[in-house]
Amino acid sequence: IKSIAVLTSGGDAPGMNAAIRAVVRTSIFYEKRVFGVRRGYDGLIEGDMEELNTKSVKNILNLGGTFLKSARSEEFRTDEGQQKAYEQLQKHEIDALVVIGGNGTFTGAHRFYEKFGVPVVGIPGTIDNDLFGTDYTLGFDTATNTVVDCIDKIRDTASSHNRLFFVEVMGRDAGFIAMNTAVATGALDVILPEENKTFDDLFGEIERGASRRKTSNIVVVAEGNKLGNSFEIAEKVKAHFPQLDTKVTILGHLQRGGAPSCFDRVTASKLGLAAVEGLLNGRADVMVGIVDSELTYTFLQQAVMNKAQLDPEMLRISKILAI
Ligand code: F6P
């Protein structure tokens, strides 16, 4: 391998810049050329890339977002799109790829590897923490700290007015953000995509809270839950308990921004370095991750096909401690 390209794809996540920096500097350390591709796979298809040097990535370690920009590419899902991307790699004499992103990013990367045999290594970057083969994805730590900060503030006002707040957090298919932040903020209840919670269950929890004369109540709602969006849930709860003063806050995209936490920066640095060293040691079609504090490489297909599982212990903790 003489030349490596790096791109970020899918939803951005704090820590992506730190990972790009690690990929660039590790490549240069091993005397390889390194290219930054803008706008994910769309940029790859269009040849929107430039060679980077150590200075190109100075002062980005601490920045949220991704300086390479990101996109969810429709065209890369097609044979023509993949062919164009391959031609661009040939044109720029790039012989390996590091892709930073989540599920969709790795699905595309795996197909690309199968078709053209270009060695590709993935770095897990998504605030959702929903990838099999790693305990952490870049951005999760920062995003959950942001959520905790917000919920703490909401609790101040909830308490002053004896209100019940439904706080909706991101997580289209996974409840990791919701689960962790519910425990970290002492939420009365959490509504997760992974569970089949009913309205009766929820009403029961709220009644328990009321019977203990709690002055403020927070229910954390994961975006992808099966009961409905947080406004619908709040409305049903209000219909059942008309005396309750209910409010809804949707935290939305603010969860994706902000300076990466120390943990995300360190993890990004480890994974970026390991991605390049993996490529140079002959790894391909894998995602680099951290499992039980050890660096691991998981085949992309496995990372994509298996579902990351919520820790049942976290659910137990949240239930017991919310009494
Ligand atoms: O995958 C990360 C994520 O933030 C999800 O939690 C959320 O459902 C989705 O991206 C939102 O995507 P977009 O920014 O494209 O609206």
Boltz pocket constraint, residues with backbone or C-beta under 6 A from the ligand:
constraints:
  - pocket:
      binder: B
      contacts: [[A, 11], [A, 12], [A, 102], [A, 126], [A, 127], [A, 128], [A, 170], [A, 171], [A, 172], [A, 173], [A, 223], [A, 256]]
      max_distance: 6.0
